[in-house]
């Protein structure tokens, strides 16, 4: 009789729908041949249909500069700064991190990260700004929660390369 409760719990777990939705974002930072190269500051966030920020996913900046000097340049990521950045006290656990070298960088987010998002249409936005360089912003629309696998792409021209966004239900 000892096995009945554990068997019953196992049956409940198997019958319950699992929340396994996830998003995978791949951002390419191109290798630039310029006289003075600085890694870009990058912000990745989710916007609602009215272009208001719904969720900050990642902010890459120089986190180890003396006296938190890296934070003063976050305002150069202009669209993100106006929509969400100025309200944050950096660093933010699970969001902020160091700048990235040129190459492809993939980050994954599970459904728990999107728990406060109401079902609907959104855009994943990636903005990059580089000292002694330019700035660039890319958007990829997506539906949350995803009813079926979705894939979207955008292509940068200067500070960002290819951007791909994939969601799985």
N, C-alpha and C positions, 0 to 999 in steps of 0.2 A: 503493500500500500504506500510505501514511501515514495514510489516513483510517480504516482498519479499527479501530485501537484506540479512536479517539474515537467511532466508530459503535457499537462494542461497549459502551463505557461509557454512552453515551446510551441504549442498549437496556436495560441493567441499571437505570439510574435510572428509566426509564419503567415497568419491571416491578415495582419495589419499592413496597410500600405506603407512602404518605406519612402521617406522623402530623400530622394537621391539627386535632385536637380543640382546642376553645377554649371559654372561658366569658366571657360578657358580663354585667356587673352594672350596673344602673342604680339609683342611690340618689337619692331626692328629699329635699332639706332644705327644709322649708316656711318661708315668710316669716311670721314671728310679729310681731304688733303688741303689743309689751310695752315698758314704760318703759326697761328696761336690757337691751339685746340683746347677747349674745356668741355668736359662731359656736360650734357644738358640736364637741366632740372626738368622732371616730368611729373605731371599729375594725371591720374586716371580716375574718372568718376562717372556716376550715372546721373543722367538728366531726365527730367519729366518732359512731356510733350511741350510744355510752356517754357522750356529752357531753364527751369530752376533746378538747382542741385538736389538730388534725392539721396545720394550715398557716395562717400569718398571711399575709393578702393585702394589707391596707392599714391604716395608722393615720394619721389626720389630726389634728394638734394644732398648737399654736403653736410652731413650730420656731425662730423667730427671737427669742424672748424673751431678754433679758439673762440671763447665767449659767445658761442652760438651764432657766429657771423653768417653762417649759411642760411639761417632763417630770414635774414633781412632781404635776401634776393628772391624769396618765394613770390613776392609781389610781381616779379617779372613773368610769371606764369599767369598772365593777365586775366583771361576768362575764368580760370579756376579760382583765382584770388578774389575776383568780384563776386562770384557765385557762392563760394564755400570757404575759401582759404583764410580770409581775414577773421573768420569766426572760430578758427581752431587754435588751440594752444599746443604748439609743436614741442617735442615729438608726440605722435599719436601711436600708441601701441597697436601693432597689426596693420598700420597704414603707412607710416613713414619709414623710410630706409635710405640707404646710401645711393648715390648716383650710379648708373650702370655704364659699363664700357660699350663700345660699338659691338653690335651683334644682335642676335635674336634672343629675346627674353620672354619666357612663358610663365604666367602666373595663373593659378587656379583658385576659384572661389566656390565653396559649397553653398547649399541652400540656406544654411544658418546665417550667412553674411547678408542675405537678402530678406531676412525675416520681417523687416519693417516696411518692405516695399509692397504697396497695394498691387493687385493684378492690373496689368496694362501695358501700354506701349512706352518704351524708353529708348534712350540713346546712350551708348557707351562712348565717352569722350576721352581722348588722349591729347594732352597739350604739352609741348616741349619748348623750352626757352634756353638759349645758350649764351653765356658771356662771350662778347666779341663775336657774336653770331646772330642768328635770327630766332624766330619763333614760328611754331606751326601747330595747327589744331586739326584733328581728324575726328569724325563721328561715324558710328555704325549703329543703326537702329536694331532693336531686338524687342521681343515680347517676353514679359515675365509674369507668371511662371511659364516656362516653355511647355507647350502641349506635345511638341515633336522636336526632334533635333533641328537646330537652326545654325546657320553659318553666315557671317557677314564679313566684308573686307573693305578696306580703304587703303589708298596708297599716298604716302607723303612725297614731297618733292625736295625738301631741304633738310630739315632737322629730324624728320621721321621718315622711315622707310615703309615697309608693309605693316599693316595692322590687320589682324584677324581675330574674330570673336566667334566662339562656338558655345552654344548652350545645349544641354541635354536634360530631358525631363527626369 
